[in-house]
Amino acid sequence: MRNGVYTTALAPGARRAVDSLVEKCRADDGLEMPIHRFPDGKQETNQFLYFEAGELVGVATLPPGPEIEVLGVVRPDCRMRSIGRNLLVAVEAECRSRNADSYLLVCEAASKSGCAFAERLGGVCEFSEHLMEFDWDAGPKLSEVEVIELHAARSQDLEDLVHVRRDQNQNVDQSRRIIEQWLRSEAHELLVVRRENHAVGMIRVTRSKNEIWLNSFAIDGSYRGEGLGRLMLANVVRDHDRSRRILLEVETDNEPALGLYRSAGFRESTTYRYYRHTLTS
C-alpha cells in the first residue's frame, strides 16, 4: 500500500485499525478524541484514512448531510508531516461533491496544537460546546424517578416535531427536511413523549459498543418549566446501565440547558471549539 489517503472502502479491517489509532491518541494526549461512527454493524462510509508504510497514522471522519463537522486524529509521532493537511484536502473534495461551501473542524479546547492547526488553515472559531457525561454516582436516583412513556417517532409526528423545534434558529422548511432525514435514518433512534396524542418532546439516541449519545433534545415551549425535560432524560438513562457512557453536547453559553443537564446528573467532561473553514473556488 502506498503512502496517502484512502477511503474506508479501500481498506479492509479499517474499523479495528481506526479504533486502535484513536485509543493510542487518547492515551498519549489525555483527550477525548471523538470520531464519527455509524452504529455497530453498519457500513462505514464517512472516513478518510492516511497510511504510511502500511500503517494507519491518521483519520478524518465526517457525517452525511450538508452541515459537515469534521473530526480526526493523527498519531502523535507522525504530526508536523502534513498528514492533517492531506486529510483535509480529501475532506474538502467530499464537501464540494455535496455542494457544501464550508465545514466545521472540531478541536478540543485543551489541545493547543489542534486549535493552532485549525487557525493556521484559516479556521474561525464559531462557537464552543461542552461535552457532558452522566455521573452514575452523583446523579439522581433513577429508581425514584417517575416513569413516562417514550415512543419511537413516526411519520405522523413530523409537523409536531417541526413545531417543537420552532425556536432552533432554522426556518420551517429546513427544520422539516432535517426531521424527515432523522425519521428515515437507521443510525439512531428518534424518541418522543406525547401529550394528548401530540409529540411535545424529542431526543435522538445513538448507541455504540461503549457509548450512548443524546442529541437534538427539545421540548415544546408550552411544556417547559414542568420538569418534562428532566423526566425524559432520566427515563432514557434508566433504560441503560453504567457499562456505557451516556454523553451529550451543549453550547457553552446556553445557561438554561446547562442548568437542566446538571440537575439531571450530567457533568462537563471537556470542551470543543468549532472552527469554520470556508472553501475557496
Contacts in CASP RR format, 6 or more apart in sequence:
PFRMAT RR
TARGET T0000
AUTHOR 0000-0000-0000
METHOD contacts of the structure
MODEL  1
MRNGVYTTALAPGARRAVDSLVEKCRADDGLEMPIHRFPDGKQETNQFLY
FEAGELVGVATLPPGPEIEVLGVVRPDCRMRSIGRNLLVAVEAECRSRNA
DSYLLVCEAASKSGCAFAERLGGVCEFSEHLMEFDWDAGPKLSEVEVIEL
HAARSQDLEDLVHVRRDQNQNVDQSRRIIEQWLRSEAHELLVVRRENHAV
GMIRVTRSKNEIWLNSFAIDGSYRGEGLGRLMLANVVRDHDRSRRILLEV
ETDNEPALGLYRSAGFRESTTYRYYRHTLTS
1 51 0 8 1.000
1 54 0 8 1.000
2 51 0 8 1.000
3 51 0 8 1.000
3 52 0 8 1.000
3 53 0 8 1.000
4 50 0 8 1.000
4 51 0 8 1.000
4 52 0 8 1.000
4 86 0 8 1.000
5 48 0 8 1.000
5 49 0 8 1.000
5 50 0 8 1.000
5 86 0 8 1.000
5 87 0 8 1.000
5 89 0 8 1.000
5 90 0 8 1.000
6 48 0 8 1.000
6 49 0 8 1.000
6 50 0 8 1.000
6 51 0 8 1.000
7 45 0 8 1.000
7 47 0 8 1.000
7 48 0 8 1.000
7 49 0 8 1.000
8 14 0 8 1.000
8 15 0 8 1.000
8 44 0 8 1.000
8 45 0 8 1.000
8 46 0 8 1.000
8 47 0 8 1.000
8 49 0 8 1.000
9 45 0 8 1.000
11 17 0 8 1.000
11 49 0 8 1.000
11 51 0 8 1.000
11 56 0 8 1.000
14 44 0 8 1.000
14 47 0 8 1.000
14 49 0 8 1.000
14 56 0 8 1.000
15 44 0 8 1.000
17 49 0 8 1.000
17 56 0 8 1.000
18 35 0 8 1.000
18 47 0 8 1.000
18 49 0 8 1.000
18 56 0 8 1.000
18 59 0 8 1.000
20 56 0 8 1.000
21 56 0 8 1.000
21 57 0 8 1.000
21 58 0 8 1.000
21 59 0 8 1.000
21 73 0 8 1.000
21 75 0 8 1.000
22 33 0 8 1.000
22 35 0 8 1.000
22 59 0 8 1.000
22 73 0 8 1.000
24 75 0 8 1.000
24 76 0 8 1.000
25 31 0 8 1.000
25 33 0 8 1.000
25 73 0 8 1.000
25 74 0 8 1.000
25 75 0 8 1.000
25 76 0 8 1.000
26 32 0 8 1.000
26 33 0 8 1.000
28 76 0 8 1.000
29 76 0 8 1.000
29 111 0 8 1.000
31 108 0 8 1.000
31 110 0 8 1.000
31 111 0 8 1.000
31 270 0 8 1.000
32 108 0 8 1.000
32 131 0 8 1.000
32 269 0 8 1.000
32 270 0 8 1.000
33 72 0 8 1.000
33 73 0 8 1.000
33 108 0 8 1.000
34 71 0 8 1.000
34 106 0 8 1.000
34 131 0 8 1.000
35 47 0 8 1.000
35 59 0 8 1.000
35 61 0 8 1.000
35 71 0 8 1.000
35 72 0 8 1.000
35 73 0 8 1.000
36 46 0 8 1.000
36 47 0 8 1.000
36 61 0 8 1.000
36 62 0 8 1.000
36 63 0 8 1.000
36 69 0 8 1.000
36 71 0 8 1.000
37 44 0 8 1.000
37 61 0 8 1.000
37 208 0 8 1.000
38 44 0 8 1.000
38 45 0 8 1.000
38 46 0 8 1.000
38 187 0 8 1.000
39 186 0 8 1.000
39 187 0 8 1.000
39 188 0 8 1.000
39 206 0 8 1.000
39 207 0 8 1.000
39 208 0 8 1.000
40 207 0 8 1.000
40 208 0 8 1.000
40 209 0 8 1.000
42 186 0 8 1.000
42 187 0 8 1.000
45 64 0 8 1.000
46 61 0 8 1.000
46 62 0 8 1.000
46 63 0 8 1.000
46 64 0 8 1.000
47 59 0 8 1.000
47 60 0 8 1.000
47 61 0 8 1.000
48 59 0 8 1.000
48 60 0 8 1.000
48 61 0 8 1.000
48 87 0 8 1.000
48 90 0 8 1.000
48 91 0 8 1.000
48 94 0 8 1.000
49 56 0 8 1.000
49 58 0 8 1.000
49 59 0 8 1.000
50 56 0 8 1.000
50 57 0 8 1.000
50 58 0 8 1.000
50 59 0 8 1.000
50 74 0 8 1.000
50 83 0 8 1.000
50 84 0 8 1.000
50 86 0 8 1.000
50 87 0 8 1.000
51 57 0 8 1.000
52 78 0 8 1.000
52 83 0 8 1.000
57 74 0 8 1.000
57 75 0 8 1.000
57 78 0 8 1.000
57 83 0 8 1.000
58 72 0 8 1.000
58 73 0 8 1.000
58 74 0 8 1.000
58 75 0 8 1.000
58 78 0 8 1.000
58 83 0 8 1.000
58 84 0 8 1.000
58 87 0 8 1.000
59 72 0 8 1.000
59 73 0 8 1.000
59 87 0 8 1.000
60 70 0 8 1.000
60 71 0 8 1.000
60 72 0 8 1.000
60 84 0 8 1.000
60 87 0 8 1.000
60 88 0 8 1.000
60 90 0 8 1.000
60 91 0 8 1.000
61 70 0 8 1.000
61 71 0 8 1.000
61 72 0 8 1.000
62 68 0 8 1.000
62 69 0 8 1.000
62 70 0 8 1.000
62 71 0 8 1.000
62 91 0 8 1.000
62 94 0 8 1.000
62 103 0 8 1.000
63 69 0 8 1.000
65 98 0 8 1.000
65 181 0 8 1.000
66 98 0 8 1.000
66 99 0 8 1.000
66 100 0 8 1.000
67 100 0 8 1.000
67 104 0 8 1.000
68 91 0 8 1.000
68 95 0 8 1.000
68 98 0 8 1.000
68 100 0 8 1.000
68 103 0 8 1.000
68 104 0 8 1.000
69 103 0 8 1.000
69 104 0 8 1.000
69 106 0 8 1.000
69 274 0 8 1.000
70 88 0 8 1.000
70 91 0 8 1.000
70 103 0 8 1.000
70 104 0 8 1.000
70 105 0 8 1.000
70 106 0 8 1.000
71 106 0 8 1.000
72 87 0 8 1.000
74 83 0 8 1.000
74 84 0 8 1.000
74 87 0 8 1.000
79 113 0 8 1.000
84 117 0 8 1.000
85 121 0 8 1.000
88 105 0 8 1.000
88 121 0 8 1.000
88 277 0 8 1.000
91 103 0 8 1.000
92 103 0 8 1.000
92 277 0 8 1.000
92 279 0 8 1.000
95 101 0 8 1.000
95 102 0 8 1.000
95 103 0 8 1.000
95 279 0 8 1.000
96 279 0 8 1.000
100 279 0 8 1.000
101 278 0 8 1.000
101 279 0 8 1.000
102 276 0 8 1.000
102 277 0 8 1.000
102 278 0 8 1.000
102 279 0 8 1.000
103 276 0 8 1.000
103 277 0 8 1.000
103 279 0 8 1.000
104 126 0 8 1.000
104 274 0 8 1.000
104 275 0 8 1.000
104 276 0 8 1.000
104 277 0 8 1.000
105 118 0 8 1.000
105 121 0 8 1.000
105 123 0 8 1.000
105 274 0 8 1.000
105 275 0 8 1.000
105 277 0 8 1.000
106 272 0 8 1.000
106 273 0 8 1.000
106 274 0 8 1.000
106 275 0 8 1.000
107 114 0 8 1.000
107 115 0 8 1.000
107 117 0 8 1.000
107 118 0 8 1.000
107 272 0 8 1.000
107 273 0 8 1.000
107 275 0 8 1.000
108 114 0 8 1.000
108 270 0 8 1.000
108 271 0 8 1.000
108 272 0 8 1.000
108 273 0 8 1.000
109 115 0 8 1.000
109 128 0 8 1.000
109 270 0 8 1.000
109 271 0 8 1.000
109 272 0 8 1.000
109 273 0 8 1.000
110 270 0 8 1.000
110 271 0 8 1.000
115 273 0 8 1.000
115 275 0 8 1.000
118 125 0 8 1.000
118 273 0 8 1.000
118 275 0 8 1.000
118 277 0 8 1.000
119 125 0 8 1.000
119 275 0 8 1.000
121 277 0 8 1.000
122 275 0 8 1.000
122 277 0 8 1.000
123 275 0 8 1.000
123 276 0 8 1.000
123 277 0 8 1.000
124 275 0 8 1.000
124 276 0 8 1.000
125 273 0 8 1.000
125 274 0 8 1.000
125 275 0 8 1.000
125 276 0 8 1.000
126 274 0 8 1.000
126 275 0 8 1.000
126 276 0 8 1.000
127 251 0 8 1.000
127 252 0 8 1.000
127 274 0 8 1.000
128 251 0 8 1.000
128 252 0 8 1.000
128 271 0 8 1.000
128 272 0 8 1.000
128 273 0 8 1.000
128 274 0 8 1.000
129 249 0 8 1.000
129 250 0 8 1.000
129 251 0 8 1.000
129 252 0 8 1.000
129 271 0 8 1.000
129 272 0 8 1.000
129 274 0 8 1.000
130 249 0 8 1.000
130 250 0 8 1.000
130 251 0 8 1.000
130 252 0 8 1.000
130 258 0 8 1.000
130 268 0 8 1.000
130 269 0 8 1.000
130 270 0 8 1.000
130 271 0 8 1.000
130 272 0 8 1.000
131 247 0 8 1.000
131 248 0 8 1.000
131 249 0 8 1.000
131 268 0 8 1.000
131 269 0 8 1.000
131 270 0 8 1.000
131 271 0 8 1.000
131 272 0 8 1.000
132 247 0 8 1.000
132 248 0 8 1.000
132 249 0 8 1.000
132 250 0 8 1.000
132 261 0 8 1.000
132 266 0 8 1.000
132 267 0 8 1.000
132 268 0 8 1.000
132 269 0 8 1.000
133 245 0 8 1.000
133 246 0 8 1.000
133 247 0 8 1.000
133 266 0 8 1.000
133 267 0 8 1.000
133 269 0 8 1.000
134 237 0 8 1.000
134 245 0 8 1.000
134 246 0 8 1.000
134 247 0 8 1.000
134 264 0 8 1.000
134 265 0 8 1.000
134 266 0 8 1.000
135 265 0 8 1.000
135 266 0 8 1.000
135 267 0 8 1.000
136 242 0 8 1.000
138 265 0 8 1.000
138 267 0 8 1.000
139 264 0 8 1.000
139 265 0 8 1.000
140 234 0 8 1.000
140 264 0 8 1.000
140 265 0 8 1.000
142 234 0 8 1.000
142 237 0 8 1.000
142 238 0 8 1.000
145 231 0 8 1.000
145 234 0 8 1.000
145 235 0 8 1.000
145 238 0 8 1.000
146 231 0 8 1.000
147 235 0 8 1.000
148 193 0 8 1.000
148 228 0 8 1.000
148 231 0 8 1.000
148 232 0 8 1.000
148 235 0 8 1.000
149 193 0 8 1.000
149 194 0 8 1.000
150 191 0 8 1.000
150 192 0 8 1.000
150 193 0 8 1.000
150 232 0 8 1.000
150 235 0 8 1.000
150 236 0 8 1.000
151 191 0 8 1.000
151 192 0 8 1.000
151 193 0 8 1.000
151 194 0 8 1.000
152 189 0 8 1.000
152 190 0 8 1.000
152 191 0 8 1.000
152 192 0 8 1.000
153 161 0 8 1.000
153 182 0 8 1.000
153 183 0 8 1.000
153 190 0 8 1.000
153 191 0 8 1.000
153 192 0 8 1.000
153 199 0 8 1.000
153 202 0 8 1.000
154 183 0 8 1.000
155 183 0 8 1.000
157 183 0 8 1.000
157 192 0 8 1.000
157 199 0 8 1.000
158 176 0 8 1.000
158 179 0 8 1.000
158 180 0 8 1.000
158 183 0 8 1.000
160 192 0 8 1.000
160 198 0 8 1.000
160 199 0 8 1.000
160 200 0 8 1.000
161 179 0 8 1.000
161 192 0 8 1.000
161 199 0 8 1.000
161 201 0 8 1.000
161 202 0 8 1.000
162 172 0 8 1.000
162 175 0 8 1.000
162 176 0 8 1.000
162 179 0 8 1.000
163 220 0 8 1.000
164 199 0 8 1.000
164 200 0 8 1.000
164 201 0 8 1.000
164 202 0 8 1.000
164 218 0 8 1.000
164 219 0 8 1.000
164 220 0 8 1.000
165 175 0 8 1.000
165 179 0 8 1.000
165 202 0 8 1.000
165 218 0 8 1.000
166 172 0 8 1.000
166 175 0 8 1.000
167 221 0 8 1.000
168 175 0 8 1.000
168 218 0 8 1.000
170 178 0 8 1.000
182 188 0 8 1.000
182 190 0 8 1.000
182 204 0 8 1.000
182 216 0 8 1.000
183 190 0 8 1.000
187 206 0 8 1.000
188 204 0 8 1.000
188 205 0 8 1.000
188 206 0 8 1.000
188 207 0 8 1.000
188 213 0 8 1.000
188 215 0 8 1.000
189 204 0 8 1.000
189 205 0 8 1.000
189 206 0 8 1.000
189 207 0 8 1.000
190 202 0 8 1.000
190 203 0 8 1.000
190 204 0 8 1.000
190 205 0 8 1.000
190 216 0 8 1.000
191 202 0 8 1.000
191 203 0 8 1.000
191 204 0 8 1.000
191 205 0 8 1.000
191 236 0 8 1.000
192 199 0 8 1.000
192 200 0 8 1.000
192 201 0 8 1.000
192 202 0 8 1.000
193 199 0 8 1.000
193 200 0 8 1.000
193 201 0 8 1.000
193 202 0 8 1.000
193 228 0 8 1.000
193 232 0 8 1.000
194 200 0 8 1.000
195 223 0 8 1.000
200 219 0 8 1.000
200 220 0 8 1.000
200 222 0 8 1.000
200 223 0 8 1.000
200 228 0 8 1.000
201 218 0 8 1.000
201 219 0 8 1.000
201 220 0 8 1.000
201 223 0 8 1.000
201 228 0 8 1.000
201 229 0 8 1.000
201 232 0 8 1.000
202 216 0 8 1.000
202 217 0 8 1.000
202 218 0 8 1.000
203 214 0 8 1.000
203 215 0 8 1.000
203 216 0 8 1.000
203 217 0 8 1.000
203 218 0 8 1.000
203 232 0 8 1.000
203 233 0 8 1.000
203 236 0 8 1.000
204 214 0 8 1.000
204 215 0 8 1.000
204 216 0 8 1.000
204 217 0 8 1.000
205 212 0 8 1.000
205 213 0 8 1.000
205 214 0 8 1.000
205 236 0 8 1.000
206 212 0 8 1.000
206 213 0 8 1.000
206 215 0 8 1.000
207 213 0 8 1.000
207 244 0 8 1.000
208 244 0 8 1.000
209 244 0 8 1.000
210 244 0 8 1.000
210 245 0 8 1.000
211 244 0 8 1.000
211 245 0 8 1.000
211 246 0 8 1.000
211 247 0 8 1.000
212 240 0 8 1.000
212 244 0 8 1.000
212 245 0 8 1.000
212 246 0 8 1.000
212 247 0 8 1.000
213 247 0 8 1.000
213 248 0 8 1.000
214 233 0 8 1.000
214 236 0 8 1.000
214 246 0 8 1.000
214 247 0 8 1.000
214 248 0 8 1.000
215 248 0 8 1.000
215 249 0 8 1.000
217 229 0 8 1.000
217 232 0 8 1.000
217 233 0 8 1.000
217 248 0 8 1.000
219 228 0 8 1.000
219 229 0 8 1.000
219 232 0 8 1.000
229 260 0 8 1.000
229 264 0 8 1.000
230 260 0 8 1.000
230 263 0 8 1.000
230 264 0 8 1.000
233 260 0 8 1.000
233 261 0 8 1.000
233 264 0 8 1.000
233 266 0 8 1.000
234 264 0 8 1.000
236 246 0 8 1.000
237 246 0 8 1.000
240 246 0 8 1.000
247 269 0 8 1.000
248 261 0 8 1.000
248 266 0 8 1.000
249 272 0 8 1.000
250 257 0 8 1.000
250 258 0 8 1.000
250 261 0 8 1.000
251 257 0 8 1.000
252 271 0 8 1.000
END
